[in-house]
Amino acid sequence: MNSKRATDILNSAANITVTHNGTAVWIENVEGDFAEIHYRESRKKLRVPVGELQENESAF
């Protein structure tokens, strides 16, 4: 994923499924080439390169 798409997803009202290393996450913020995320199934938060995020077709 790139920064523009990550920002589009962050600002979208739609529920767009994004994963990091195969696990569903929410994008909380995008700064340059990095995103602050948190895993949907836990409270774990990380700052990761947006290139590590994947947009998926299926909804959770």
DALINHU-V952680 format. One line per field, one symbol per residue. ss: DSSP state (@ for helix, = for strand, . for the rest). phi: phi as a letter, one per 30 degrees, with the letter a starting at -180 (. if undefined). burial: 1 if it has 16 or more other C-alpha atoms within 10 Angstrom, else 0. Layout:
ss = ???
phi = ???
burial = ???
This chain:
ss = ..@@@@@@@@@......===..=========..======.....=====@@@===.....
phi = .cdddedededdddccdbbbhicdbcdcabbicbbcbbddcbcdbbcbddddcbccddcc
burial = 001001101100000111110001111001000111111000000000110011000000
